[in-house]
Amino acid sequence: MLRKGFALAALGLAFIGGPTLAATSQEEPKAVHWSFEGPLGKFDQAQLQRGYKVYREVCSACHSMNLMSFRNLGQKGGPFYDPEFKNPNDNPFVKSIAKDYQINDIDSETGDVIKRPGTSADRFPNPYPNEPAARASNGGALPPDMSDLAKAREGGAAYIYSILTGYEEAPKGMTVPTGKYYNPYMPGDVSGFWSLDPNKVPIGGFIAMPPPLAPDKVTFDDGTKSTVEQQAKDVSAFLTWVSDPKTEERKSFGLAVMIYLLIFSGLLYASYRRIWANVSH
Amino acid sequence: MSGHSNYEPKNGFEKWLDERLPIIRLGYDSLVDFPTPKNLNYWYTFGGILAVCLGIQIVTGIILAMHYVAHVDMAFASVEHIMRDVNYGWLVRYMHSNGASMFFLAVYVHMFRGLYYGSYKAPREVLWLLGCVIYMLMIITAFMGYVLPWGQMSFHGAVVITNLIGAIPVIGPAITTWLWGGFAVDDPTLNRFFSLHYLMPFMIAGVVGLHIWALHVPGNNNPTGVNVKSKEDTVPFHPYYTVKDGFAISVFLLMYAAFVFFNPNALGDAVNYVPANPLVTPAHIVPEWYLLPFYAILRAVPDKLMGVIFMGGAIAMLFLLPWLDTSKVRSMRYRPTAKLYFFIFVIVTLILGYCGGQLPDNKIIPGLTTFQVAASDLNSVVWLSRLATAYYFAYFLVILPVLGLTESPLPQPESISEPVLSHSANAPIGAAASPEKRG
């Protein structure tokens, strides 16, 4: 949000803030420090690996990641990138991760529907065969696809982190519908479920996802203490990488472009001063 | 393109070609030798910047079209495929999406510059009108381009905007169905928008050619608004303005690159990364920032048809401007009263932009409830929009026509060179050392 604010101010458009919502309200996402912040920020590979593990063991039970292939995990900047394997399809880590998944396919000999172990070129399989099946298993709610989640939510990683760690006991006077959970960081309107002072409706909304994380629910291979905050932070970082896997390539390319343009502008300015030196204007 | 040509073919081939197709002569006369007022400031570099923007949009757009799939089931994924799997696809796509914002930013500066220095007045009316045509084509092109990624805001934006045509009495609904190619925004709509989005930039390029032609007949206006009187007042376009425009373009590209590489999604709406779903309407449908002022005018009017008429009227004002402004003085430098109203106008357009991004019932000053007049809250975005809309139209229909007849302008300089020579502070570094070369 802050960076967006700066960007707009830079354009001289400070007037145009983020769109505000009518009756819906939500708590501002928590302030978290991320290694990938700023023009030079990079992802922490160990964090991406931990985040992947959280996704694999917790999120992927309900959330698809349709735009991602296993090979993406081993590409430059990814959680399992190994400079020894320039082609991520050859990366043994990626291969073994893919092999653990069963992929729907058609037997090319018989035409029968079969399941086969995944390869690094396969996409992450959807946990549900279709949308109605996903809704039926989740009380009518559809778990959003996670490929673009960090890009598709105002606040990005901080928003995801805040939702995951922001579950609260519903305040007195609020009737939480069955199968829903109160979360102040979820955009929503709870006024219809509030029995006390209508001018003091709590902010936030209801979410159909039960609190997904718990201490030690995921065991981190690098010995990092597995708190809810740690799991939430790591998976938020992972999902940010997933939503834009070319971030690091973009930033390092951008740095070179900025330096080039700065020097070029300087040269042009010097030429301009020189050419115009004898013209009174 | 007009007047006397100083081009002399340098060799046998150029002479041979010049007698058959004087294309080198055309280039020399319009881009090298063209006499340009020597007092153009940096506000005048935005024409060159816009040419670069158009070029970037066309080149990146052609590459994107090689990978994009115009189908409701595949469009969203194909854009993501471009950013994830195509080599430097992220660069091409982010340049294109941020390029639209940069294009509009530059065109707004260019238009405000024209408004301030009176560049629409005789003999440049046609030049101004062609500019207005380009701007309209840009709006339509940008709107259609925004639909192509087929995200939530793409789809619902397309629904809202195409439905506006339905406000036309009797024939409106039939035209809307015809535009959609069906009874809702769907695959046929996406396909034709893609086709037209590819076509229109070349129409823009064509009108830009006419725009430059119409510029080169009367020649550039300048910050004093005084006509060029002698050769003393001008310098050849090359190298004087190629280098000045080049510097400005380079600085503009720095800002553009800061968005593309470090904040590529800052100017877009996060909701557009959710694939289009006709059954789920986003909480708040807003256009991109560059169309927000028109959106605010649309919503300021309680009646749908009248809202559409006002929104169209806001652009129509620009077309009528050369005949609405009655002042004979071009530059507002010499029109202190008009200058004041002009700056209010600039602020009002920014306020309209702010209002376009808010919900109509939002409060301007939070917590203040005392401005209730007959069941309507004056402390709300919709009332601020109405006030700003009223000023927008008054500026064109009342202020400019009346001011030209009643104000007393400051004395204008005799020529472009006169104010320059009388201000020693304006002399560039090095001029004092060689005063004989001045002028």
Contacts between the chains, C-beta under 8 A, distances in Angstrom:
chain1	res1	chain2	res2	distance
A	3	B	263	6.4
A	3	B	266	6.8
A	4	B	263	7.6
A	4	B	266	5.0
A	7	B	259	6.9
A	7	B	263	4.7
A	7	B	266	3.8
A	7	B	267	7.2
A	8	B	266	7.1
A	8	B	267	7.7
A	10	B	255	7.2
A	10	B	258	7.5
A	11	B	101	7.9
A	11	B	105	6.5
A	11	B	267	7.7
A	13	B	289	6.2
A	13	B	350	7.7
A	13	B	353	7.1
A	15	B	350	5.1
A	15	B	351	7.0
A	15	B	353	6.0
A	15	B	354	3.9
A	16	B	289	5.3
A	16	B	292	6.4
A	16	B	353	5.5
A	16	B	354	5.8
A	16	B	356	8.0
A	16	B	357	5.0
A	17	B	354	7.7
A	17	B	357	6.7
A	18	B	357	7.9
A	19	B	269	7.5
A	19	B	284	4.7
A	19	B	286	5.3
A	19	B	357	5.6
A	19	B	358	7.4
A	19	B	359	8.0
A	20	B	284	7.6
A	20	B	358	6.2
A	20	B	359	6.4
A	20	B	362	6.1
A	21	B	283	4.9
A	21	B	284	5.8
A	21	B	359	7.5
A	22	B	283	6.9
A	22	B	284	7.2
A	22	B	359	5.3
A	22	B	361	7.3
A	24	B	283	5.9
A	39	B	261	7.6
A	39	B	262	4.4
A	66	B	77	7.8
A	67	B	77	6.8
A	67	B	80	5.1
A	67	B	81	8.0
A	67	B	84	6.6
A	72	B	84	7.4
A	144	B	274	7.7
A	147	B	80	7.2
A	148	B	80	7.1
A	148	B	273	4.5
A	148	B	274	7.4
A	151	B	265	6.3
A	151	B	270	6.7
A	151	B	273	4.3
A	152	B	270	5.6
A	152	B	271	7.0
A	152	B	273	3.7
A	152	B	274	4.9
A	153	B	270	5.9
A	154	B	270	4.9
A	187	B	283	7.4
A	243	B	273	7.7
A	244	B	83	7.5
A	244	B	90	7.7
A	245	B	84	6.1
A	246	B	83	6.9
A	246	B	84	7.0
A	246	B	90	4.6
A	249	B	90	7.6
A	250	B	90	5.9
A	250	B	91	7.4
A	250	B	94	7.7
A	250	B	261	5.7
A	250	B	264	7.4
A	251	B	261	6.4
A	251	B	262	6.8
A	253	B	91	7.0
A	253	B	261	6.6
A	254	B	257	6.4
A	254	B	260	7.2
A	254	B	261	2.4
A	254	B	262	5.9
A	255	B	261	7.7
A	257	B	257	5.0
A	257	B	261	6.4
A	258	B	254	6.8
A	258	B	257	6.0
A	258	B	258	7.3
A	258	B	261	7.4
A	261	B	250	6.0
A	261	B	253	5.6
A	261	B	254	4.8
A	261	B	257	6.2
A	262	B	254	6.8
A	264	B	250	5.3
A	265	B	247	6.4
A	265	B	250	4.2
A	265	B	251	5.5
A	265	B	254	6.5
A	268	B	243	6.4
A	268	B	246	5.1
A	268	B	247	4.0
A	268	B	250	5.4
A	269	B	247	5.3
A	271	B	243	5.2
A	271	B	247	7.8
A	272	B	243	4.8
A	272	B	244	5.6
A	272	B	246	7.9
A	272	B	247	5.1
A	273	B	428	7.6
A	273	B	429	7.4
A	275	B	239	5.3
A	275	B	240	6.3
A	275	B	243	5.3
A	276	B	240	6.6
A	276	B	243	8.0
A	276	B	244	7.5
A	276	B	428	6.3
A	277	B	428	6.0
A	277	B	429	7.3
A	277	B	430	4.5
A	277	B	431	7.2
A	278	B	430	7.3
A	278	B	431	7.0
A	278	B	434	6.7
A	278	B	437	4.4
A	278	B	438	7.4
A	279	B	38	5.8
A	279	B	235	6.0
A	279	B	240	7.1
A	279	B	428	7.4
A	279	B	439	7.9
A	280	B	417	7.7
A	280	B	420	5.3
A	280	B	421	6.5
A	280	B	426	7.2
A	280	B	427	5.8
A	280	B	428	7.1
A	280	B	431	6.1
A	280	B	438	4.9
A	280	B	439	5.9
A	281	B	38	4.6
A	281	B	39	5.2
A	281	B	420	5.9
A	281	B	426	7.3
A	281	B	428	7.5
